[in-house]
Every structure is written in structure tokens, then in C-alpha cells.
Amino acid sequence: MTARPHRMPAVVLVALLVAALSALVAPSASAAGGTYLRLAHLSPDTPPVDVVVTSFTGATSELQGVAYGDVSSYKQIEPGTYTVQMRPAGEPDAPPIVTGTLDAEAGGAYTAAGLGDRAEIAVNVLVDDLTPPPPGQARVRVVQGAAAADQVRVDWNGAPVLDVAFGTATSYVTVPAGTGEFTVVPTAGDPARIGVELAAGGVYSVVVVERDGGLAGELRTDALGPDVAPEGGIDTGLGGTAEPDVPDAALSAVAAGLLVCTTVGLGVRRRAHRR
């Protein structure tokens, strides 16, 4: 009588194969907790610029034709030290208008913003605190890039929430989520109103700029939750998160899993043949 092979090793084989493949295709639990950088041009009298971000390891990213008021999407970067240089757009050999340094820590999110009048422009590295707010709430800060307004107050649905001077940014504060209106109130002149929808769990920046001779406020989404990679503002080239590379550990897990599966399979066949 021919002996039937034991079925348990086959089950183990399938389980090992599934586990190995899962290591390859499953997203990392910390995928939304990487290190992120975005860029902003908030110097009203500075013409469009090309921004070059260079790590101390030599890796370089470039964002071309960044105009006043532009805020890029986030780019996932490696932790480390970077230089940020802004040159006149289309003039790669021109001296930098301004140079700054970014020390990016693991898990941090940053906005490197050219802030101030051109004569005093500086690269201000803003730490984007993407900590989620309590349930039913949103978090917001203000970045003031309108020289004509100098000091402004920002209200949410008629209630004052933040004051900020030109060339600076506030910390984040918590406000009720939902449909409402931000009002940017200068010390002199007409206020600017922004109708928005703040998602519960969202983190935002209100960017104050000059548009058509007047004051304007523009809402930028910093994050929409702890499990969602940040997006930021307009996507002008540097922005967005690159497709993650398959980690070496995942490939090793797949290889090991396939090797074990093959060994178990051969063992089952040999035992069945001997019987």
C-alpha cells in the first residue's frame, strides 16, 4: 500500500510562503512616520527662484521656478544635514540669493521657507509638528509672508486664535474641525477671508501673502492623520513622496521563506517516495 504524505508540512509551506511575500508587499507600519521636507517662497519682493537642496552625502534635489507664495509638496528624505540654496530662476551659475542649513531628525517634518524682504531674506526652517489633534479637532498655525501687513491677527469663525509678525510663523493651536472661515486682520487695511473645510484630525498652515495689491490667506494641508504621509501644498517638482524601495530585509525574508518552502517540499516528497 502506498503511504500518503502527511498534510501538515504542506500547510507550513504555504504559511511560510505567505509570510515571506507579506514582508515584500506589506507597507511598513512606520511608513507615514518618515522624515519629510517641503519648500516655500515667501519673500514678496524676491523674483522666482530655483531651490537646490544638497545633503552632506552629496545627494541633490532641485525645485525650479518657485514663485512668491508657492509651497511645494513634501518630499521624503533621509535624516541628516542639508544645505538649502535659492538662486534666480534659470541662472544655475548665479550666486545664491540666500543659503540655509537644515538638520533633519528622524521622524521630523520641515518647511524650509525663504522669508523676509529680499534685502533681509533668510531660509527659516519651520518644524512642522504633525501630531494629531484630539477627536473632532484640527490643528493650525500661521506663516506670515506679507510684508505690507507686518503684524496680523488670524480669527477662526470670528474668534481670535493667533497673532504673527511678518517673516515669522506661529506654533500650532487646536481649533474645532468643520466648515468655517479664517479672517486675516492686519493692523491697517482690509482683512482677508478664507472659507475652508478643516478635516477632523487634520493639521494645517495658513500662509499669509500679498495678491493683486491686497492681503490674502491661503490654506495648506500639512497632514490628514497619523497613518497618512503628509502632502503639503502645490506639487511643483520636488514635492510628493517617492515610491518606497523594497527593503533589503524584505527581500531576505522572501529568499529565506522560499528556501525553507523548497526544503520542506522536497522533504515531503522524499518521505512519500520512501514509503
Sine and cosine of phi, psi and omega as CSV:
sin_phi,cos_phi,sin_psi,cos_psi,sin_omega,cos_omega
0.00,0.00,0.69,-0.73,-0.01,-1.00
-0.99,0.12,0.81,-0.59,0.00,-1.00
-0.96,0.27,0.64,-0.77,0.05,-1.00
-1.00,0.04,0.70,-0.72,0.02,-1.00
-0.89,0.45,0.54,-0.84,0.04,-1.00
-0.92,0.40,0.67,-0.74,-0.11,-0.99
-0.99,0.11,-0.36,0.93,-0.08,-1.00
-0.86,0.51,-0.68,0.73,0.03,-1.00
-0.85,0.52,-0.56,0.83,0.03,-1.00
-0.90,0.44,-0.64,0.77,0.04,-1.00
-0.90,0.45,-0.69,0.73,0.03,-1.00
-0.87,0.49,-0.66,0.75,0.00,-1.00
-0.86,0.52,-0.73,0.68,-0.01,-1.00
-0.89,0.45,-0.68,0.74,-0.01,-1.00
-0.88,0.47,-0.67,0.75,0.03,-1.00
-0.91,0.42,-0.64,0.77,0.01,-1.00
-0.91,0.42,-0.69,0.73,0.01,-1.00
-0.89,0.46,-0.68,0.74,0.00,-1.00
-0.89,0.46,-0.65,0.76,0.00,-1.00
-0.91,0.42,-0.70,0.71,0.00,-1.00
-0.92,0.38,-0.55,0.84,0.02,-1.00
-0.89,0.46,-0.59,0.80,0.03,-1.00
-0.89,0.46,-0.45,0.89,-0.02,-1.00
-0.99,0.14,-0.68,0.74,-0.17,-0.99
-0.98,-0.18,-0.35,0.94,-0.06,-1.00
-0.96,0.27,0.69,-0.73,0.03,-1.00
-0.94,0.33,0.50,-0.86,0.02,-1.00
-0.91,0.42,0.59,-0.81,0.02,-1.00
-0.90,0.43,-0.39,0.92,-0.01,-1.00
-0.97,-0.24,0.36,0.93,-0.07,-1.00
-0.87,0.50,-0.59,0.81,0.00,-1.00
-1.00,0.09,0.01,1.00,-0.02,-1.00
-0.96,-0.29,0.45,0.89,0.01,-1.00
-0.97,0.25,-0.24,-0.97,0.04,-1.00
-0.96,-0.28,0.75,-0.66,-0.15,-0.99
-0.76,-0.65,0.51,-0.86,0.04,-1.00
-0.66,-0.75,0.66,-0.75,0.19,-0.98
-0.70,-0.71,0.25,-0.97,-0.10,-0.99
-0.84,-0.54,0.49,-0.87,0.01,-1.00
-0.60,-0.80,0.64,-0.77,0.09,-1.00
-0.94,-0.34,0.95,-0.30,-0.08,-1.00
-0.75,-0.66,0.64,0.77,0.08,-1.00
-0.92,-0.40,0.97,-0.24,-0.22,-0.98
-0.89,0.46,-0.48,0.88,-0.02,-1.00
-0.97,-0.24,0.25,0.97,0.08,-1.00
-0.98,-0.18,0.80,-0.61,-0.02,-1.00
-0.92,0.39,0.10,-0.99,0.03,-1.00
-0.82,0.58,0.54,-0.84,-0.08,-1.00
-0.76,-0.65,0.36,-0.93,0.25,-0.97
-0.98,-0.22,0.75,-0.66,-0.05,-1.00
-0.94,-0.35,0.79,-0.61,0.02,-1.00
-0.90,-0.44,0.82,-0.57,0.03,-1.00
-0.93,-0.37,0.85,-0.52,-0.08,-1.00
-0.82,-0.58,0.80,-0.59,0.06,-1.00
-0.99,0.13,0.29,-0.96,0.01,-1.00
-0.95,0.30,-0.12,0.99,0.11,-0.99
-1.00,0.00,-0.11,0.99,0.05,-1.00
0.97,-0.23,-0.18,0.98,0.02,-1.00
-0.93,0.37,0.67,-0.75,-0.09,-1.00
-0.77,-0.64,0.66,-0.75,0.17,-0.99
-0.82,-0.57,0.57,-0.82,-0.02,-1.00
-0.74,-0.67,0.65,-0.76,0.06,-1.00
-0.84,-0.54,0.89,-0.45,-0.14,-0.99
-0.98,-0.19,0.52,-0.86,0.13,-0.99
0.90,0.44,0.69,0.72,-0.01,-1.00
-1.00,0.08,0.89,-0.46,-0.05,-1.00
-0.99,-0.14,0.26,-0.97,0.02,-1.00
-0.82,0.57,0.75,-0.66,-0.01,-1.00
1.00,-0.07,-0.21,0.98,0.00,-1.00
-0.96,0.27,0.66,-0.75,0.14,-0.99
-0.76,-0.65,0.86,-0.51,-0.06,-1.00
-0.97,0.25,0.19,-0.98,0.22,-0.98
-0.96,0.26,0.23,-0.97,0.04,-1.00
-0.97,0.26,0.51,-0.86,0.16,-0.99
-0.85,-0.52,0.73,-0.68,0.06,-1.00
-0.97,0.24,0.77,-0.64,-0.05,-1.00
-0.79,-0.61,0.21,-0.98,0.11,-0.99
-1.00,0.10,0.56,-0.83,0.12,-0.99
-0.85,0.52,0.52,-0.86,0.01,-1.00
0.51,-0.86,-0.18,-0.98,-0.03,-1.00
-0.97,-0.24,0.69,-0.72,-0.05,-1.00
-0.73,-0.69,0.48,-0.88,0.24,-0.97
-0.97,-0.23,0.59,-0.81,0.03,-1.00
-0.85,-0.53,0.88,-0.48,-0.01,-1.00
-0.85,-0.53,0.67,-0.74,0.06,-1.00
-0.89,-0.45,0.84,-0.55,0.03,-1.00
-0.87,-0.50,0.36,-0.93,0.09,-1.00
-0.82,0.57,0.69,-0.72,-0.07,-1.00
-0.84,0.54,0.73,-0.69,0.04,-1.00
0.98,0.20,0.15,0.99,-0.01,-1.00
-0.81,-0.58,0.96,0.26,-0.10,-1.00
-0.90,0.43,-0.37,0.93,-0.02,-1.00
-1.00,-0.09,-0.02,1.00,-0.01,-1.00
-0.96,0.28,0.49,-0.87,0.07,-1.00
-0.88,0.47,0.55,-0.84,0.03,-1.00
-0.88,0.48,0.65,-0.76,0.14,-0.99
-0.93,0.37,-0.61,0.80,0.00,-1.00
-0.39,-0.92,0.52,-0.86,0.05,-1.00
-0.74,-0.67,0.66,-0.75,0.05,-1.00
-0.67,-0.74,0.13,-0.99,-0.02,-1.00
-0.82,-0.57,0.66,-0.75,0.06,-1.00
-0.87,-0.49,0.80,-0.60,0.15,-0.99
-0.96,-0.30,0.99,-0.16,-0.10,-0.99
-1.00,-0.02,0.87,-0.50,0.04,-1.00
-1.00,-0.04,0.46,-0.89,0.01,-1.00
-0.85,0.53,0.77,-0.64,0.01,-1.00
1.00,0.07,-0.02,1.00,-0.03,-1.00
-1.00,0.03,0.35,-0.94,0.12,-0.99
-0.78,-0.63,0.67,-0.74,-0.15,-0.99
-0.66,-0.75,0.51,-0.86,0.20,-0.98
-0.87,-0.49,0.89,-0.46,0.08,-1.00
-1.00,-0.07,0.95,-0.31,-0.15,-0.99
-0.90,-0.43,0.76,-0.64,0.19,-0.98
-0.98,0.19,0.96,-0.29,-0.10,-0.99
-0.86,-0.51,0.56,-0.83,0.06,-1.00
0.96,-0.28,0.21,-0.98,0.13,-0.99
-0.90,0.44,0.37,-0.93,-0.08,-1.00
-0.86,0.52,-0.60,0.80,-0.03,-1.00
-0.91,0.42,-0.39,0.92,-0.04,-1.00
-0.80,-0.60,0.35,0.94,-0.07,-1.00
-0.88,0.48,0.60,-0.80,0.05,-1.00
-0.62,-0.79,0.45,-0.89,0.13,-0.99
-1.00,0.06,0.96,-0.27,0.05,-1.00
-1.00,-0.06,0.86,-0.52,0.04,-1.00
-1.00,-0.03,0.94,-0.34,0.00,-1.00
-1.00,-0.05,0.76,-0.66,0.07,-1.00
-1.00,0.08,0.89,-0.45,-0.04,-1.00
-1.00,0.00,0.98,-0.19,-0.02,-1.00
-0.99,0.17,0.98,-0.20,-0.09,-1.00
-1.00,-0.07,0.35,0.94,0.05,-1.00
-0.86,0.51,0.79,-0.61,-0.03,-1.00
-0.89,0.45,0.55,-0.84,0.07,-1.00
-0.99,0.17,0.10,-1.00,0.09,-1.00
-0.89,0.45,0.28,-0.96,0.01,-1.00
-0.81,0.58,0.68,-0.73,0.03,-1.00
0.98,0.19,0.08,1.00,-0.05,-1.00
-0.88,-0.47,0.22,-0.98,0.14,-0.99
-0.73,-0.68,0.30,-0.95,0.05,-1.00
-0.87,-0.50,0.62,-0.79,-0.08,-1.00
-0.56,-0.83,0.53,-0.85,0.15,-0.99
-0.72,-0.69,0.11,-0.99,0.01,-1.00
-0.81,-0.58,0.72,-0.69,0.11,-0.99
-0.91,-0.41,0.86,-0.51,-0.14,-0.99
-0.98,-0.18,0.96,-0.28,-0.01,-1.00
-0.89,-0.45,0.39,0.92,-0.02,-1.00
-0.92,-0.40,0.97,-0.26,-0.05,-1.00
-0.91,0.41,-0.54,0.84,-0.06,-1.00
-0.91,0.42,-0.40,0.92,-0.07,-1.00
-1.00,-0.06,-0.43,0.90,-0.07,-1.00
0.83,0.55,-0.96,-0.28,-0.02,-1.00
-1.00,0.04,0.72,-0.69,0.05,-1.00
-0.73,-0.69,0.40,-0.92,0.13,-0.99
-0.91,-0.42,0.64,-0.77,0.01,-1.00
-0.90,-0.44,0.81,-0.58,0.04,-1.00
-0.96,-0.29,0.53,-0.85,0.13,-0.99
-0.88,-0.47,0.92,-0.39,-0.05,-1.00
0.80,0.61,0.69,0.73,0.10,-1.00
1.00,0.05,-0.16,0.99,-0.01,-1.00
-0.98,-0.22,0.83,-0.56,0.03,-1.00
-0.87,0.50,0.71,-0.70,0.01,-1.00
-0.82,-0.57,-0.51,0.86,-0.09,-1.00
-0.50,-0.87,0.52,-0.85,0.17,-0.99
-0.83,-0.56,0.62,-0.78,-0.06,-1.00
-0.45,-0.89,0.60,-0.80,0.02,-1.00
-1.00,-0.10,0.37,-0.93,0.02,-1.00
-0.84,0.54,0.68,-0.74,0.05,-1.00
0.99,0.15,0.21,0.98,0.00,-1.00
-0.74,-0.68,0.09,-1.00,0.05,-1.00
-0.69,-0.73,0.51,-0.86,0.02,-1.00
-1.00,0.01,0.13,-0.99,0.24,-0.97
-0.98,0.22,0.18,-0.98,0.04,-1.00
-0.99,0.16,0.58,-0.82,0.13,-0.99
-0.80,-0.59,0.34,-0.94,-0.01,-1.00
-0.99,-0.11,0.73,-0.68,0.03,-1.00
-0.72,-0.69,0.36,-0.93,0.06,-1.00
-0.90,0.44,0.67,-0.74,0.06,-1.00
-0.97,0.25,0.25,-0.97,0.05,-1.00
0.83,-0.56,-0.14,-0.99,0.00,-1.00
-0.98,0.17,0.70,-0.72,0.00,-1.00
-0.15,-0.99,-0.30,-0.95,-0.08,-1.00
-0.63,-0.78,0.78,-0.63,0.22,-0.98
-1.00,-0.02,0.67,-0.74,0.09,-1.00
-0.85,-0.53,0.85,-0.53,0.03,-1.00
-0.99,-0.11,0.91,-0.42,-0.14,-0.99
-0.92,-0.38,0.94,-0.34,0.05,-1.00
-0.98,0.17,0.20,-0.98,0.05,-1.00
-0.93,0.36,-0.43,0.90,0.07,-1.00
-0.55,-0.83,0.59,-0.81,0.00,-1.00
0.98,-0.21,0.02,-1.00,-0.08,-1.00
-0.98,0.18,0.60,-0.80,0.07,-1.00
-0.97,0.26,0.31,-0.95,0.09,-1.00
-0.92,-0.40,0.69,-0.72,-0.04,-1.00
-0.90,-0.44,0.64,-0.77,-0.02,-1.00
-0.76,-0.65,0.93,-0.38,0.11,-0.99
-0.99,0.13,0.79,-0.62,-0.12,-0.99
-0.63,-0.77,0.21,-0.98,0.17,-0.99
-0.84,-0.55,0.94,-0.35,0.01,-1.00
-1.00,-0.07,0.87,-0.49,0.00,-1.00
-0.97,0.26,0.62,-0.79,0.10,-0.99
-0.88,0.47,0.77,-0.64,-0.05,-1.00
1.00,0.00,-0.08,1.00,-0.04,-1.00
-0.99,0.15,0.42,-0.91,0.07,-1.00
-0.81,-0.58,0.76,-0.65,-0.17,-0.99
-0.68,-0.73,0.37,-0.93,0.18,-0.98
-0.84,-0.55,0.77,-0.64,0.17,-0.99
-1.00,-0.06,0.90,-0.44,-0.03,-1.00
-0.98,-0.19,0.87,-0.50,-0.01,-1.00
-1.00,-0.04,0.83,-0.56,-0.04,-1.00
-0.68,-0.73,0.14,-0.99,0.10,-1.00
-0.98,-0.22,0.78,-0.63,0.01,-1.00
-0.70,-0.71,0.82,-0.58,0.08,-1.00
0.79,0.61,0.68,0.74,0.07,-1.00
0.98,0.18,0.03,1.00,0.00,-1.00
-0.78,-0.62,-0.06,-1.00,-0.04,-1.00
-1.00,-0.05,0.61,-0.79,0.05,-1.00
-0.61,-0.79,0.46,-0.89,0.10,-1.00
-0.84,-0.54,0.68,-0.73,-0.03,-1.00
-0.78,-0.62,0.74,-0.67,-0.05,-1.00
-1.00,0.00,0.75,-0.66,0.07,-1.00
-0.88,-0.48,0.72,-0.69,0.04,-1.00
-1.00,0.08,0.86,-0.51,0.04,-1.00
-1.00,0.01,-0.66,0.75,0.01,-1.00
-0.31,-0.95,0.42,-0.91,0.00,-1.00
-0.86,-0.52,0.27,0.96,0.03,-1.00
0.52,-0.85,0.31,-0.95,-0.09,-1.00
-0.92,0.38,-0.38,0.92,-0.05,-1.00
-0.98,-0.21,0.15,0.99,-0.02,-1.00
-0.90,-0.44,0.83,-0.56,0.04,-1.00
-0.88,0.47,0.66,-0.75,-0.04,-1.00
-0.89,0.45,0.48,-0.87,-0.03,-1.00
-0.91,-0.42,-0.75,0.66,0.02,-1.00
1.00,0.00,-0.59,-0.81,-0.12,-0.99
-0.98,-0.21,-0.73,-0.69,-0.05,-1.00
-0.92,0.39,0.53,-0.85,0.02,-1.00
-0.99,-0.13,0.98,-0.20,-0.06,-1.00
-0.92,-0.40,0.35,0.94,0.13,-0.99
0.77,-0.64,-0.80,0.60,0.00,-1.00
-0.98,0.22,-0.44,0.90,-0.20,-0.98
-0.94,0.35,0.11,-0.99,0.01,-1.00
1.00,0.01,0.31,-0.95,0.02,-1.00
-0.96,-0.28,0.83,-0.56,-0.02,-1.00
-0.89,0.46,0.47,-0.88,0.08,-1.00
-0.87,0.49,0.78,-0.62,-0.08,-1.00
-0.91,0.41,0.65,-0.76,0.09,-1.00
-0.94,0.33,0.46,-0.89,0.08,-1.00
-0.95,0.30,0.86,-0.50,-0.07,-1.00
-0.93,0.38,0.47,-0.88,0.02,-1.00
-0.86,0.51,-0.59,0.80,-0.02,-1.00
-0.88,0.47,-0.61,0.79,0.01,-1.00
-0.92,0.40,-0.68,0.73,0.01,-1.00
-0.90,0.44,-0.64,0.77,0.03,-1.00
-0.90,0.43,-0.62,0.78,0.01,-1.00
-0.90,0.43,-0.65,0.76,0.03,-1.00
-0.89,0.45,-0.73,0.69,-0.02,-1.00
-0.88,0.48,-0.70,0.71,0.00,-1.00
-0.90,0.44,-0.66,0.75,0.00,-1.00
-0.89,0.46,-0.70,0.72,0.01,-1.00
-0.91,0.42,-0.61,0.79,0.02,-1.00
-0.90,0.44,-0.71,0.70,0.01,-1.00
-0.90,0.44,-0.68,0.74,0.00,-1.00
-0.86,0.52,-0.70,0.72,-0.01,-1.00
-0.90,0.44,-0.69,0.73,0.00,-1.00
-0.89,0.46,-0.71,0.71,0.01,-1.00
-0.89,0.46,-0.67,0.74,-0.01,-1.00
-0.89,0.46,-0.68,0.73,0.01,-1.00
-0.91,0.42,-0.62,0.78,0.01,-1.00
-0.89,0.46,-0.64,0.77,0.02,-1.00
-0.90,0.44,-0.71,0.71,-0.02,-1.00
-0.89,0.45,-0.66,0.75,-0.02,-1.00
-0.91,0.41,-0.68,0.73,0.00,-1.00
-0.90,0.44,-0.63,0.77,0.01,-1.00
-0.91,0.42,-0.63,0.78,-0.03,-1.00
-0.92,0.39,-0.66,0.75,-0.03,-1.00
-0.91,0.42,-0.54,0.84,-0.01,-1.00
-0.96,0.29,0.00,0.00,0.00,0.00
